[in-house]
Amino acid sequence: MVRHPIVEFSINNELAGIAVIDQFAQAWSAVYTFFEPKFSGYSLGVYAVLWQIEQVTLQQKEFLYLGFWIKACKKMAYKSDYQPIQLLIDNQWIEMTI
Protein backbone atom coordinates (compact mmCIF):
# COMPACT_ATOMS: atom_id res chain seq x y z
CA MET A 1 0.00 0.00 0.00
CA VAL A 2 1.34 3.42 -0.97
CA ARG A 3 0.38 6.57 0.91
CA HIS A 4 0.75 10.02 -0.66
CA PRO A 5 0.83 12.58 2.16
CA ILE A 6 1.28 16.27 1.65
CA VAL A 7 3.45 17.98 4.27
CA GLU A 8 3.23 21.71 4.93
CA PHE A 9 6.14 23.77 6.27
CA SER A 10 5.35 27.08 7.98
CA ILE A 11 7.32 30.11 9.11
CA ASN A 12 5.60 32.40 11.64
CA ASN A 13 2.27 30.67 10.93
CA GLU A 14 2.59 31.38 7.21
CA LEU A 15 2.75 28.60 4.62
CA ALA A 16 6.35 28.48 3.41
CA GLY A 17 6.51 25.20 1.51
CA ILE A 18 4.85 21.94 0.61
CA ALA A 19 6.31 18.47 0.13
CA VAL A 20 4.52 15.61 -1.61
CA ILE A 21 5.80 12.23 -0.44
CA ASP A 22 5.10 8.63 -1.43
CA GLN A 23 5.33 6.29 1.55
CA PHE A 24 6.07 2.62 1.01
CA ALA A 25 6.61 -0.26 3.45
CA GLN A 26 10.39 0.25 3.67
CA ALA A 27 10.95 3.67 2.09
CA TRP A 28 9.79 7.17 1.37
CA SER A 29 10.05 8.84 -2.00
CA ALA A 30 10.31 12.63 -2.14
CA VAL A 31 8.03 13.26 -5.11
CA TYR A 32 8.05 17.05 -5.27
CA THR A 33 8.75 19.97 -2.94
CA PHE A 34 8.01 23.62 -3.62
CA PHE A 35 8.29 26.83 -1.66
CA GLU A 36 6.97 30.37 -1.34
CA PRO A 37 9.60 32.51 -3.16
CA LYS A 38 9.71 35.15 -0.43
CA PHE A 39 11.28 32.53 1.87
CA SER A 40 14.06 31.68 -0.59
CA GLY A 41 16.76 32.77 1.87
CA TYR A 42 15.72 30.16 4.45
CA SER A 43 17.24 27.07 2.75
CA LEU A 44 13.88 25.32 2.93
CA GLY A 45 14.99 22.64 0.48
CA VAL A 46 17.72 21.57 2.89
CA TYR A 47 15.26 21.68 5.77
CA ALA A 48 12.73 19.56 3.85
CA VAL A 49 15.31 16.86 3.06
CA LEU A 50 16.64 16.81 6.64
CA TRP A 51 13.07 16.62 7.96
CA GLN A 52 12.33 13.68 5.65
CA ILE A 53 15.55 11.92 6.75
CA GLU A 54 14.50 12.38 10.37
CA GLN A 55 10.99 11.02 9.71
CA VAL A 56 12.30 8.00 7.79
CA THR A 57 14.68 7.28 10.67
CA LEU A 58 11.95 7.65 13.31
CA GLN A 59 9.68 5.32 11.35
CA GLN A 60 12.54 2.84 10.89
CA LYS A 61 12.31 2.89 7.12
CA GLU A 62 15.30 1.67 5.15
CA PHE A 63 15.50 4.32 2.41
CA LEU A 64 14.66 7.87 1.38
CA TYR A 65 14.55 8.22 -2.39
CA LEU A 66 15.26 11.78 -3.57
CA GLY A 67 14.48 11.00 -7.20
CA PHE A 68 16.53 11.00 -10.35
CA TRP A 69 20.02 12.50 -10.19
CA ILE A 70 21.90 13.80 -13.20
CA LYS A 71 25.45 14.80 -12.27
CA ALA A 72 25.66 17.60 -14.86
CA CYS A 73 22.32 19.16 -13.83
CA LYS A 74 22.88 22.05 -11.40
CA LYS A 75 19.28 21.87 -10.17
CA MET A 76 19.88 18.29 -9.00
CA ALA A 77 23.36 18.84 -7.55
CA TYR A 78 22.06 19.14 -3.97
CA LYS A 79 21.24 15.43 -3.93
CA SER A 80 24.91 14.49 -3.71
CA ASP A 81 25.11 16.34 -0.37
CA TYR A 82 23.16 13.50 1.29
CA GLN A 83 25.21 10.34 1.58
CA PRO A 84 25.55 7.43 1.35
CA ILE A 85 24.09 7.36 -2.13
CA GLN A 86 22.91 4.35 -4.06
CA LEU A 87 22.81 4.54 -7.84
CA LEU A 88 20.86 2.17 -10.08
CA ILE A 89 23.36 0.98 -12.68
CA ASP A 90 22.50 -1.85 -15.07
CA ASN A 91 19.46 -2.75 -12.91
CA GLN A 92 21.63 -3.10 -9.80
CA TRP A 93 21.78 -0.75 -6.80
CA ILE A 94 25.38 0.25 -6.07
CA GLU A 95 26.45 2.34 -3.08
CA MET A 96 28.74 5.19 -4.12
CA THR A 97 30.56 8.13 -2.62
CA ILE A 98 30.36 11.23 -4.80
N, C-alpha and C positions, 0 to 999 in steps of 0.2 A: 504494500500500500504506500502510495506517495502522497505526502501532504505538501501544500503550496502556500505557506504562510507569507503574509506581508508584514514586515517589521517597520515601525516608524521611529525615527530618531528626532528628538526635539532639543532645542536650545532656548532657554527661558520661556518655556511653554509654547514655543512656536515651531511648527513643523520644519525640520531642517533637511530631512532626507528619508528615503524609503528604500528598503531592500526586499526583493522578491527571492524566496529561497525554496528549493525543492528539498524535502526531507525524506530520506530513505532509511531502511533498517540499520545500515551501518555507516551512513554518510549524509552529509548535506551538500547541496550544489548551489552555489551563489549564482542565481540566474541573471539578475540585473539589479543594479543599485544606482539611484540618481538623487541629486541634491538640489536644494534651493541655491541659486548662484550667489546670493548675497552672503552666504556662509562659506564661500570658497576658500577663505583663509584659515579655516578650522581643521583642515586635513580630515574631513569626514570619511573619505574613502579608506584611509588607514584605520580610523576608528571602527568602521563597519567590518572590515576584515578581522581586526583584533577581537571585536565583539563576537563574530561568528566562530572564531577559533575557540574562544572561551566557552561558548554555548556547546560546541561540538565536544569539547573536553568534559564539561559538566554532565553531558548526556551520554558520555562514554561511547561516542561514535568513533569509528576508525579513521575517517577521512573527511576533509573539506575540499571540495572541488571548486576551484576558482574559474574554471572554463578554459577555453582555448588560449594558448600562449604562442605568439609568433615573436621570436627573438628580435627581429628588425622593426617591429611595430612599437613606437614610443608609447602609445596609449596603453599597451599591454605590459610595458616594462616593469611596472610595480609588482607584478606577480612573482618575479624572481627574488623579491625581498623576503618572501615567506618560504622558509626551507625547513625540512627537506622537501624536495620536489620529486614527483614521479612523472615521467614522460611516457606516453604510449608510443612505442616504436615497433613497427612490424607486429602489431597486435599483442605486444608484451609490455607490461608496465616495468619501467626501469627507474630506480632511484638515482638521481643525479644531483651534483652540486654545481651551481651556475655562478 
